[in-house]
Amino acid sequence: MTEEQAEGHEEGWYTDPFARHEARWMSDGTPTKLVRDEGVESYDPPPDEEPSQKPTRIEEEQVADGEDLRRAGDGDEVTAGRMAQAAEFGATWGSHIALPDLHERR
């Protein structure tokens, strides 16, 4: 148990103290509305009742190699090319999206 947890300032995923979901996010030792079931996150405000069980910290698997990160330079070359072309003409965000050629419908 870390010093932070010992002082009641839990932060992270814990088993749901109300036993309604697999996990509930704790912030500063207080249950929040963020819950998780089978890896799917959703919202469910904590009920107006006393907890039915003591929350237990859920240790998350840490990815050390950075494979879970997406960096600004990592991207779709086609999209990057379209954005560069649009920027030449002073276009703003969204201009890289290919739109149907309306002239072909005639």
C-alpha positions in Angstrom: 0.0 0.0 0.0 1.4 3.3 -1.0 1.4 6.4 1.3 -1.2 8.0 -1.0 -3.5 5.0 -0.5 -2.9 4.9 3.2 -4.1 8.5 3.5 -7.3 7.8 1.7 -6.4 9.6 -1.5 -6.9 6.6 -3.8 -6.7 7.4 -7.5 -7.4 4.8 -10.2 -9.4 1.7 -10.9 -10.8 -0.2 -8.0 -13.4 -2.9 -7.5 -16.8 -1.2 -7.3 -17.5 -0.6 -3.6 -21.3 -0.8 -4.4 -20.9 -4.2 -6.2 -22.8 -2.9 -9.2 -19.9 -3.0 -11.7 -16.6 -4.8 -12.1 -14.6 -1.6 -11.5 -15.2 2.0 -10.5 -12.7 4.9 -10.9 -11.7 6.4 -7.5 -10.6 10.0 -7.3 -9.1 11.3 -4.1 -10.5 8.3 -2.3 -14.1 9.0 -3.6 -16.0 6.8 -6.0 -16.8 8.5 -9.3 -19.4 7.9 -11.9 -16.9 6.3 -14.3 -17.3 2.5 -14.3 -16.0 -0.4 -16.3 -17.5 -3.8 -17.1 -15.6 -6.3 -19.3 -13.3 -3.6 -20.5 -16.1 -1.2 -21.6 -16.2 2.1 -19.8 -19.4 3.9 -19.1 -21.0 6.2 -16.5 -23.2 5.3 -13.5 -23.3 7.8 -10.7 -22.5 6.3 -7.3 -25.7 5.4 -5.5 -26.9 7.3 -2.3 -26.1 4.4 -0.1 -23.2 3.1 2.0 -20.7 0.9 0.1 -21.3 -2.8 0.5 -17.7 -3.8 0.2 -14.2 -2.4 0.5 -12.7 -1.4 -2.8 -9.6 -3.2 -3.9 -7.1 -1.6 -6.3 -7.0 -3.1 -9.8 -3.5 -3.1 -11.1 -3.3 -2.1 -14.8 -1.0 -3.8 -17.3 1.7 -1.3 -18.2 2.9 -1.1 -21.8 6.5 -0.1 -21.6 7.4 -0.1 -25.3 5.0 2.7 -26.3 2.9 0.6 -28.7 -0.2 2.1 -27.1 0.8 5.6 -28.1 0.1 7.5 -31.3 2.5 10.3 -32.1 1.8 13.3 -34.2 4.2 12.1 -36.9 2.5 8.8 -37.2 -0.3 9.0 -39.6 -2.0 8.2 -42.8 0.2 9.4 -45.7 -2.8 9.9 -47.9 -4.4 12.2 -45.4 -1.2 14.0 -44.7 -0.7 14.5 -48.5 -4.3 15.9 -48.8 -3.7 18.2 -45.9 -0.5 19.5 -47.3 -2.2 20.1 -50.7 -5.0 22.0 -49.0 -2.6 24.1 -46.9 -1.0 25.4 -50.1 -4.3 27.1 -50.9 -4.9 28.4 -47.3 -7.4 25.7 -46.4 -8.2 24.8 -42.8 -8.9 21.6 -40.9 -11.4 19.3 -42.7 -10.2 20.4 -46.2 -8.2 17.1 -46.5 -11.4 15.1 -46.6 -12.2 13.8 -50.0 -15.6 15.0 -51.2 -17.5 13.5 -54.2 -16.9 15.3 -57.5 -20.3 17.0 -58.0 -19.4 17.8 -61.7 -19.4 14.0 -62.5 -23.1 13.7 -61.7 -24.3 15.8 -64.6 
